Amino acid sequence: MKLIQTTGRGARKAGDTIAALERRGGTSLDGVLPAVRRIVADVRRDGDHALLRYAKKLDGLVDADELRIGQDEMAAAWEACDAEMRAALTTAAGQIRGFAERQMPQSWKNTSIAGLTTGQLVRPLEAVGCYVPSGRHPLPSTLLMTAIPAQVAGVTRIVAVSAKPARETLAAAHLLGITEFYRVGGAHAIASLAYGTESIARVDKIVGPGNLYVTAAKREVAFDCAIDMLAGPTEILVTSEHGTAVEIASDLVAQAEHDPEALAVFITTRKALAKDVIAETKVRTRTNTVAREALKRNGVVIVAASLEEARGLTNRIAPEHLTVDSVEDLAWVRNAGSVFVGRWSAQPMGDYISGPNHTLPTGGQARVRGGLSVNDFVKLITVQEYDGDAIRELGPKAVLLAEAEGLTAHAEAVRVRLKNVSRGRKTNG
């Protein structure tokens, strides 16, 4: 990790580094886009023929009959897990479900003036696809984090895809009662979910993280099928004055081991603590080559001139994961995917079992959105109902606004009602 200070001789270099962090976007997809576009186009045009060809070539699928994973295989995976693993999956699912239930928006109606009722209806999406990575680190937790909020929202068709699902991922699918699970990954899986094939019917929305090819494919299909977000490499930022070097470093290393491109940042006003954290990360990455590479490439320790500056830098960077010292710090946090408060709140707890979703915005997207939630799986449909008294009161004002915009038919549609209500007549249609 490199150490920079916002004051003194290194201030200009620090400014450049911080500006680069602030400007980072999602992972650059340019290098893989030509291949991804070809794969997406092939699957869209040729359906199963292209899907199976890519699945055999890229995923190692041996037989087309193995594409869809049967419920017997999922049940066998559950039985093959020991009692402790089944208990861990069950506990995590319960925590995630409880959190999603508390997030669930509600239908409501309101009367702002006599005779006018407005409100909203909450309706679930009909079909969603959950992408579950199975590369360097198979992630059964991602299936829990994507499928459970969809279930809470009331989505009737939930499709899981994963090229080489781990036994624990299949066990999680059994626990959740997933009935559609396909042994396919990469850009071709995303294309099949977005456009449909003979074997996989299209979905309304695709959620879940993936590699460069998956992310590029999600961007490619986004105008035809909704997506959650474009997820880049994992990010961690710790802003601390009172933490211990061992605990801070352990979280930095934990997130860095996801990907050599992971971003790890520590901000403090205490130079001695900054140096201790750097030393501790070196110790903790001796046998962790991925984390060591990530910290070498993208590890930054910033010594700020003041608490105010440290807090401002944190919000400018807008990290995916943020750790702060105490609950009082929440008052200044403006931009973060998920916040971990205090020394006992190890960031990996949020990856697995706390309850809040671990599918979070990266690349600075935390400036404009939060993590995946039950809200990603519902639609809010607004409703309005007038009676004669309400149209008499608000109609003339609507006519004025319509005329100001030059929309004469808009104005006339209201005038018709005003004329009829003034005559005491009721109309239909």
C-alpha positions as CSV (number, residue, x, y, z in Angstrom):
1,M,0.0,0.0,0.0
2,K,1.2,3.5,-0.7
3,L,1.2,6.2,1.9
4,I,0.2,9.8,0.9
5,Q,-0.3,12.9,2.9
6,T,-2.6,15.8,2.0
7,T,-0.1,18.4,3.4
8,G,3.5,19.1,2.8
9,R,5.7,18.2,-0.1
10,G,3.5,15.3,-1.2
11,A,0.3,17.3,-1.2
12,R,0.1,17.7,-5.0
13,K,0.7,14.0,-5.6
14,A,-1.9,13.2,-3.0
15,G,-4.4,15.5,-4.7
16,D,-3.8,13.7,-8.0
17,T,-4.3,10.3,-6.4
18,I,-7.5,11.4,-4.7
19,A,-8.8,12.9,-7.9
20,A,-8.2,9.6,-9.7
21,L,-10.0,7.7,-7.0
22,E,-12.9,10.1,-7.3
23,R,-13.1,9.8,-11.0
24,R,-12.8,6.0,-11.1
25,G,-15.8,4.5,-12.9
26,G,-16.8,0.9,-13.4
27,T,-14.2,-1.4,-14.6
28,S,-13.0,-0.6,-18.1
29,L,-15.0,-2.9,-20.4
30,D,-13.5,-1.8,-23.7
31,G,-11.2,-4.8,-24.0
32,V,-13.9,-7.4,-23.8
33,L,-16.8,-5.6,-25.5
34,P,-16.1,-6.9,-29.1
35,A,-16.2,-10.5,-27.8
36,V,-19.2,-9.9,-25.6
37,R,-21.2,-8.3,-28.4
38,R,-20.5,-11.3,-30.6
39,I,-21.6,-13.7,-27.9
40,V,-24.8,-11.7,-27.1
41,A,-25.7,-11.4,-30.7
42,D,-25.2,-15.1,-31.4
43,V,-27.4,-16.2,-28.5
44,R,-30.0,-13.6,-29.3
45,R,-30.1,-14.9,-32.9
46,D,-29.5,-18.6,-32.5
47,G,-30.9,-19.4,-29.1
48,D,-30.0,-22.8,-27.6
49,H,-27.7,-23.6,-30.5
50,A,-25.4,-20.7,-29.6
51,L,-25.9,-21.0,-25.8
52,L,-24.9,-24.6,-25.7
53,R,-22.0,-24.1,-28.0
54,Y,-20.6,-21.4,-25.7
55,A,-21.5,-23.4,-22.5
56,K,-19.5,-26.4,-23.8
57,K,-16.6,-24.2,-24.9
58,L,-16.4,-21.8,-21.9
59,D,-18.2,-23.5,-19.0
60,G,-17.1,-27.1,-19.7
61,L,-20.7,-28.3,-20.1
62,V,-20.5,-31.9,-21.3
63,D,-24.1,-32.7,-22.1
64,A,-27.0,-30.5,-23.1
65,D,-29.2,-32.5,-20.7
66,E,-27.0,-31.1,-17.8
67,L,-28.0,-27.5,-18.6
68,R,-30.9,-27.5,-16.2
69,I,-30.1,-28.6,-12.7
70,G,-32.7,-30.9,-11.3
71,Q,-34.3,-30.4,-7.8
72,D,-33.0,-33.9,-6.9
73,E,-29.4,-32.6,-7.4
74,M,-30.1,-29.6,-5.3
75,A,-31.6,-31.7,-2.5
76,A,-28.6,-34.1,-2.6
77,A,-26.3,-31.1,-2.2
78,W,-28.2,-30.1,0.9
79,E,-28.0,-33.5,2.4
80,A,-24.3,-33.7,1.6
81,C,-23.6,-30.5,3.6
82,D,-22.8,-31.1,7.3
83,A,-25.2,-29.9,10.0
84,E,-23.0,-26.8,10.7
85,M,-23.1,-25.7,7.1
86,R,-26.8,-26.2,6.9
87,A,-27.3,-24.2,10.0
88,A,-25.1,-21.4,8.7
89,L,-27.0,-21.2,5.4
90,T,-30.3,-21.2,7.3
91,T,-29.2,-18.5,9.7
92,A,-27.9,-16.3,6.9
93,A,-31.1,-16.8,4.9
94,G,-33.2,-15.8,7.9
95,Q,-31.2,-12.7,8.5
96,I,-31.4,-11.6,4.9
97,R,-35.1,-12.3,4.7
98,G,-35.9,-10.4,7.9
99,F,-34.0,-7.4,6.6
100,A,-35.7,-7.5,3.2
101,E,-39.1,-7.8,4.8
102,R,-38.4,-4.6,6.8
103,Q,-37.4,-2.8,3.6
104,M,-40.5,-3.8,1.7
105,P,-42.5,-0.7,0.5
106,Q,-46.2,-0.6,1.1
107,S,-49.2,0.3,-0.9
108,W,-51.1,3.4,0.4
109,K,-53.7,5.9,-0.5
110,N,-54.3,9.5,0.7
111,T,-56.9,12.3,0.3
112,S,-55.2,15.6,-0.1
113,I,-58.4,17.5,-1.0
114,A,-62.0,16.4,-0.8
115,G,-62.9,14.1,-3.7
116,L,-59.3,13.3,-4.8
117,T,-57.7,10.0,-3.7
118,T,-54.1,9.4,-4.7
119,G,-51.8,6.5,-3.8
120,Q,-49.5,3.8,-4.9
121,L,-49.7,0.1,-5.6
122,V,-46.7,-2.1,-4.9
123,R,-46.4,-4.9,-7.5
124,P,-43.6,-7.4,-8.0
125,L,-41.7,-8.1,-11.2
126,E,-42.8,-11.3,-12.8
127,A,-39.4,-12.9,-13.6
128,V,-35.9,-12.2,-12.5
129,G,-32.5,-13.8,-13.2
130,C,-29.9,-14.2,-10.4
131,Y,-26.4,-14.5,-11.7
132,V,-24.1,-16.4,-9.2
133,P,-20.4,-16.3,-9.8
134,S,-18.5,-19.6,-9.7
135,G,-15.0,-18.7,-10.8
136,R,-12.1,-18.1,-8.4
137,H,-14.5,-18.0,-5.5
138,P,-17.9,-19.7,-5.8
139,L,-20.4,-17.6,-4.0
140,P,-23.4,-19.3,-2.4
141,S,-24.0,-16.1,-0.4
142,T,-24.8,-14.3,-3.7
143,L,-27.6,-16.7,-4.4
144,L,-29.1,-15.9,-0.9
145,M,-28.5,-12.2,-1.4
146,T,-30.2,-12.0,-4.8
147,A,-33.0,-14.6,-4.6
148,I,-34.3,-13.8,-1.1
149,P,-35.2,-10.2,-1.7
150,A,-37.0,-11.3,-4.9
151,Q,-39.0,-13.9,-2.9
152,V,-39.9,-11.3,-0.3
153,A,-41.0,-8.9,-3.1
154,G,-43.3,-11.6,-4.5
155,V,-41.5,-12.4,-7.7
156,T,-43.2,-15.5,-9.1
157,R,-40.3,-16.8,-11.3
158,I,-36.8,-16.7,-10.0
159,V,-34.1,-18.1,-12.3
160,A,-30.6,-18.9,-11.1
161,V,-27.6,-19.3,-13.4
162,S,-24.0,-20.4,-12.5
163,A,-21.5,-22.1,-14.7
164,K,-20.0,-24.5,-12.1
165,P,-22.1,-24.1,-8.9
166,A,-20.5,-25.2,-5.7
167,R,-22.2,-27.8,-3.6
168,E,-23.1,-25.1,-1.1
169,T,-24.7,-23.0,-3.8
170,L,-26.9,-25.9,-4.8
171,A,-27.7,-26.5,-1.2
172,A,-28.7,-22.8,-0.8
173,A,-30.9,-23.2,-3.8
174,H,-32.6,-26.2,-2.2
175,L,-33.1,-24.3,1.0
176,L,-34.8,-21.4,-0.8
177,G,-36.9,-23.7,-3.0
178,I,-35.4,-22.5,-6.3
179,T,-37.0,-24.5,-9.1
180,E,-35.1,-23.1,-12.1
181,F,-31.3,-23.3,-12.0
182,Y,-29.1,-23.5,-15.1
183,R,-25.5,-24.6,-15.3
184,V,-24.3,-21.7,-17.5
185,G,-22.3,-18.5,-16.9
186,G,-20.6,-15.7,-18.6
187,A,-22.0,-13.3,-21.3
188,H,-23.9,-16.2,-22.9
189,A,-25.9,-16.7,-19.6
190,I,-26.7,-13.0,-19.5
191,A,-27.9,-13.1,-23.1
192,S,-30.1,-16.1,-22.5
193,L,-31.8,-14.4,-19.6
194,A,-32.3,-11.2,-21.4
195,Y,-33.6,-12.6,-24.7
196,G,-34.6,-16.1,-24.0
197,T,-33.8,-19.4,-25.7
198,E,-35.6,-22.6,-26.3
199,S,-34.5,-23.8,-22.8
200,I,-34.5,-20.6,-20.8
201,A,-37.4,-18.2,-21.0
202,R,-36.5,-14.5,-20.8
203,V,-36.7,-12.5,-17.6
204,D,-37.6,-9.0,-16.7
205,K,-34.5,-8.1,-14.8
206,I,-31.0,-9.5,-14.2
207,V,-29.2,-9.1,-10.9
208,G,-26.0,-10.2,-9.4
209,P,-22.2,-9.5,-9.8
210,G,-19.9,-11.2,-12.3
211,N,-16.6,-10.8,-14.1
212,L,-15.7,-8.4,-16.9
213,Y,-17.6,-10.4,-19.5
214,V,-20.7,-10.6,-17.3
215,T,-20.6,-6.9,-16.5
216,A,-20.1,-6.0,-20.2
217,A,-23.0,-8.2,-21.2
218,K,-25.3,-6.6,-18.7
219,R,-24.4,-3.3,-20.1
220,E,-25.0,-4.6,-23.6
221,V,-28.5,-5.9,-22.9
222,A,-29.6,-3.1,-20.5
223,F,-31.9,-1.4,-23.1
224,D,-33.8,-4.7,-23.6
225,C,-33.8,-6.1,-20.1
226,A,-33.5,-4.3,-16.8
227,I,-30.3,-4.8,-14.7
228,D,-29.4,-3.9,-11.1
229,M,-26.1,-2.2,-11.6
230,L,-22.7,-2.5,-13.3
231,A,-20.6,-4.0,-10.6
232,G,-16.8,-3.5,-10.7
233,P,-14.1,-4.9,-8.4
234,T,-14.7,-4.9,-4.7
235,E,-13.9,-1.7,-2.7
236,I,-13.2,-1.1,0.9
237,L,-12.6,2.2,2.7
238,V,-11.8,2.5,6.4
239,T,-12.0,5.9,8.0
240,S,-10.6,5.7,11.5
241,E,-8.9,7.5,14.4
242,H,-9.3,4.9,17.1
243,G,-9.1,1.5,15.3
244,T,-6.4,-1.0,15.8
245,A,-3.9,-1.7,13.0
246,V,-4.5,-5.5,13.2
247,E,-8.3,-5.1,12.8
248,I,-8.1,-2.4,10.1
249,A,-5.6,-4.4,8.1
250,S,-7.6,-7.6,8.4
251,D,-10.6,-6.0,6.8
252,L,-8.5,-4.4,4.1
253,V,-6.9,-7.8,3.2
254,A,-10.2,-9.6,3.4
255,Q,-11.8,-7.4,0.7
256,A,-8.6,-7.3,-1.3
257,E,-8.5,-11.1,-1.7
258,H,-11.6,-11.0,-3.9
259,D,-9.8,-9.6,-7.0
260,P,-6.3,-8.3,-8.0
261,E,-8.2,-5.2,-9.1
262,A,-9.9,-4.6,-5.7
263,L,-9.6,-1.1,-4.2
264,A,-8.5,-0.8,-0.6
265,V,-8.2,2.6,1.1
266,F,-7.5,3.7,4.7
267,I,-8.0,7.3,5.8
268,T,-6.8,8.7,9.1
269,T,-5.2,11.8,10.6
270,R,-2.7,9.6,12.6
271,K,0.5,9.0,10.6
272,A,1.7,6.4,13.1
273,L,-1.5,4.4,12.8
274,A,-1.2,4.7,9.0
275,K,2.3,3.2,9.0
276,D,1.2,0.4,11.4
277,V,-1.7,-0.5,9.1
278,I,0.6,-0.7,6.1
279,A,3.1,-2.9,8.0
280,E,0.3,-5.2,9.2
281,T,-1.1,-5.7,5.7
282,K,2.3,-6.8,4.5
283,V,2.3,-9.5,7.2
284,R,-1.2,-10.6,6.4
285,T,-0.6,-11.0,2.7
286,R,2.5,-13.1,2.8
287,T,0.6,-16.2,1.7
288,N,-2.4,-14.4,0.0
289,T,-1.2,-13.6,-3.5
290,V,-4.4,-12.1,-4.7
291,A,-4.7,-9.7,-1.8
292,R,-1.0,-8.8,-2.0
293,E,-1.4,-8.0,-5.7
294,A,-4.5,-5.9,-5.1
295,L,-2.9,-3.9,-2.3
296,K,0.2,-3.3,-4.4
297,R,-1.9,-2.0,-7.3
298,N,-4.7,-0.3,-5.6
299,G,-4.0,0.0,-1.9
300,V,-3.8,3.6,-0.6
301,V,-3.4,5.0,2.9
302,I,-4.2,8.7,3.2
303,V,-3.1,10.8,6.1
304,A,-5.5,13.7,6.2
305,A,-4.8,17.1,7.8
306,S,-8.0,17.1,9.9
307,L,-11.1,15.1,10.8
308,E,-13.2,17.3,8.5
309,E,-10.8,16.6,5.6
310,A,-10.9,12.9,6.3
311,R,-14.6,12.8,6.3
312,G,-14.9,14.9,3.1
313,L,-12.5,12.6,1.3
314,T,-14.5,9.6,2.3
315,N,-17.7,11.0,0.8
316,R,-15.8,12.1,-2.3
317,I,-14.5,8.6,-2.9
318,A,-18.0,7.1,-2.2
319,P,-16.9,3.5,-1.4
320,E,-18.8,0.3,-1.7
321,H,-17.9,-0.8,1.9
322,L,-17.1,1.8,4.6
323,T,-16.0,1.3,8.1
324,V,-16.2,4.1,10.7
325,D,-15.3,4.3,14.4
326,S,-18.7,5.0,16.0
327,V,-22.4,5.5,15.5
328,E,-21.8,9.2,15.8
329,D,-19.9,9.1,12.5
330,L,-23.1,8.2,10.6
331,A,-24.1,11.8,10.8
332,W,-21.4,12.8,8.3
333,V,-21.6,9.8,6.0
334,R,-23.3,10.8,2.7
335,N,-22.0,8.3,0.1
336,A,-21.4,4.6,0.8
337,G,-22.9,1.3,-0.3
338,S,-22.9,-0.2,3.2
339,V,-21.5,1.2,6.5
340,F,-19.8,-0.9,9.3
341,V,-19.7,0.8,12.6
342,G,-17.1,0.1,15.3
343,R,-14.3,-2.3,15.8
344,W,-16.4,-5.5,16.1
345,S,-18.2,-4.9,12.8
346,A,-15.9,-6.9,10.6
347,Q,-16.8,-6.3,7.0
348,P,-17.0,-10.0,6.0
349,M,-20.0,-10.2,8.4
350,G,-21.9,-8.1,5.9
351,D,-20.8,-10.4,3.1
352,Y,-22.6,-13.4,4.6
353,I,-24.9,-13.0,7.6
354,S,-25.8,-9.6,8.9
355,G,-28.8,-9.2,6.7
356,P,-28.2,-6.1,4.5
357,N,-27.4,-7.0,0.9
358,H,-23.8,-7.5,-0.1
359,T,-24.5,-6.6,-3.8
360,L,-23.4,-3.0,-3.5
361,P,-22.5,-0.1,-5.8
362,T,-18.9,0.2,-6.9
363,G,-17.0,2.7,-9.0
364,G,-18.4,5.7,-7.2
365,Q,-22.1,4.7,-7.9
366,A,-22.7,5.0,-4.2
367,R,-23.1,8.7,-4.9
368,V,-26.4,8.0,-6.5
369,R,-27.7,4.6,-5.4
370,G,-27.6,2.1,-2.6
371,G,-27.2,-1.7,-2.7
372,L,-29.5,-4.3,-4.1
373,S,-32.7,-4.5,-2.0
374,V,-36.3,-5.7,-2.2
375,N,-37.0,-2.4,-3.9
376,D,-35.2,-3.6,-7.0
377,F,-37.8,-6.3,-7.5
378,V,-41.0,-4.3,-7.2
379,K,-42.8,-1.6,-9.2
380,L,-44.6,1.4,-7.6
381,I,-47.7,2.1,-9.6
382,T,-49.4,5.4,-8.8
383,V,-53.2,5.7,-8.6
384,Q,-55.5,8.8,-8.8
385,E,-59.2,9.0,-8.5
386,Y,-61.3,12.3,-8.8
387,D,-64.9,12.9,-8.0
388,G,-66.9,16.0,-9.3
389,D,-65.9,18.3,-6.4
390,A,-62.2,17.6,-6.9
391,I,-62.2,18.1,-10.7
392,R,-64.1,21.4,-10.1
393,E,-61.4,22.6,-7.7
394,L,-58.2,21.4,-9.5
395,G,-59.4,21.3,-13.1
396,P,-59.2,25.0,-14.0
397,K,-55.6,25.1,-12.7
398,A,-54.7,22.1,-14.9
399,V,-56.3,23.8,-17.9
400,L,-54.0,26.9,-17.3
401,L,-50.9,24.7,-17.2
402,A,-51.9,22.8,-20.3
403,E,-52.5,26.0,-22.3
404,A,-49.2,27.4,-21.1
405,E,-47.5,24.3,-22.6
406,G,-49.5,24.6,-25.9
407,L,-51.2,21.3,-25.3
408,T,-54.7,22.2,-26.3
409,A,-56.1,18.6,-26.3
410,H,-54.9,18.2,-22.7
411,A,-56.8,21.3,-21.8
412,E,-59.9,20.2,-23.7
413,A,-60.0,16.8,-21.9
414,V,-60.3,18.6,-18.6
415,R,-62.8,21.2,-19.9
416,V,-65.1,18.4,-21.0
417,R,-65.2,17.1,-17.4
418,L,-65.7,20.6,-16.0
419,K,-68.6,21.2,-18.4
420,N,-70.3,17.9,-17.6
421,V,-69.8,18.2,-13.9
422,S,-71.3,21.7,-13.9
423,R,-74.4,20.3,-15.6
424,G,-74.7,17.6,-12.9
425,R,-74.1,14.9,-15.5
426,K,-71.9,11.8,-14.9
427,T,-69.9,10.3,-17.7
428,N,-68.0,7.1,-18.2
429,G,-64.8,6.2,-20.1
